[in-house]
Amino acid sequence: MIGGRPMIQHVYENAAKTPVLDRVIVATDDRRVQSAVRKFGGEVMMTSKLHRSGTDRLAEVARKLKADWLVNVQGDLPFLESETISRAVRPMQKNRSIPMGTVCSPIEDEAEWRNPNIVKVIKDASGFAIYFSRAMIPYPRNAISQTSKRTGKKRVWGFRHLGLYVYRKEFLLEFARLRPTVLEQTESLEQLRALHYGYRIFVSDVADRSVEVDTPADLNRAKRYLKDLEGRHGRSKN
């Protein structure tokens, strides 16, 4: 519960605000989640308990839908902005050769950069992912300061990957048929399966610093974040 509502309700309602989406569905294998979603009037589909990843779960739902592409918003992102979802989708609308897309935002906090619960990404000059990791990437071999001597701005330690994916439907179904890889299993990151088999993932830059809830400490941080957010909106109305 965050602010008196289930976390999944926050995720659902933010996704529903996104103009590029026609439909929002919660895919789960847990009856407790199903019950929570039905209580707030959301759409939910029950799936197998045997899926190895969220993408495999999404593929089960995708087989029942008529859609050109699907967005996977992970349920631990209660404050993900609708514009972030739109920014992930737009490159795929413009370029049909892109099979999969996601987003990243700059990391300005060294502790966040070192946190293995926060996934990092590096990408090439064209905006496609080179690698995702729970480790610090790129690794700073030489000592670096936390501020820029020239501008005084805080250092960007790296780029944080947010748990959001866009797939062309035909690629999603193919992806779910691929065998999991050593990299995927080592890092526990399903997107590494796509990179291993040579598929490109476009990574859009966003300013969204959405709170991901992976631990009890994150949940407390999310509750504080919501309280601050509501306080700012309350003051702006006055």
FENGI-V195824 format. One line per field, one symbol per residue. psi: psi as a letter, one per 30 degrees, with the letter a starting at -180 (. if undefined). burial: # if it has 24 or more other C-alpha atoms within 12 Angstrom, else .. A space follows every 50 residues. Layout:
psi->???
burial->???
//
This chain:
psi->kjhgkkefeeeeeeeffjffkfkkkkklgkfeeeeeeeegglkkkkllfg kfleeeeeeeeeffljkelkkjjkggifgkkeeeeefeeeefeejffjfk lalllkjfkeeeefjffjklkklafggkkelklfljkkkjekkklflkee fglkkjeakkkkikkkkkeeeeeeeffkklleeeeefhjfffeeeeggkk jkjkklfkhkkkjfleeeeeeeeeeeeeeeeeeeeff.
burial->.#...###########.#.##..#####....##.##....####.#... ..##########......########################.....### #######....###..#######....##########............. ......####################.#.#...#...#########..## ######.######.....#..##..#............
//
